[in-house]
Amino acid sequence: MEVILLQEVEKLGYKDDLVKVKSGFANNYLIPRKLAIVATPSEKRSHEERKKQQERKTEKVMTDVKSVADRISGATLKVGAKAGTSGRIFGSVTTLQIADAIRAATGHEVDRKKIRILEEEIKTLGTYKARVELHRDAVVDVEFEVVGE
């Protein structure tokens, strides 16, 4: 069954994407929660028109996103954490701390849900990488340093 997504659904697609899913998933989950609508021929035509309009808007937004991506990738991010004498930190570093570090370094607000830490766990001081999704077409890998407080 083909559906048009009305909102971003993790691991399925973004808003206004035309995706093929099993009918049970669409009828029992996506449609009742107003995450998608059935892709009828008339909906597909209106979807194409919305997509053309959205592409024009996206071109304008992408120039802003690229400048922010350059600032974020060029910035030195420092995340503070309480650590013992051996360099092992108490607790772990979260995406919220990375989002705060990005805001402090660049002045740009990034949703913490759009940040993925590329290492499994951060338990020691050092340099690590995270992936920041600024836009559906703009993903930036940033390095951040965990320093002791």
Beta strands, then each sheet from edge to edge (+ up, - down):
strand 1: 2-5
strand 2: 18-20
strand 3: 36-38
strand 4: 77-81
strand 5: 115-117
strand 6: 126-135
strand 7: 138-148
sheet 1: 2+ 1- 3+
sheet 2: 4+ 7+ 6- 5+
end
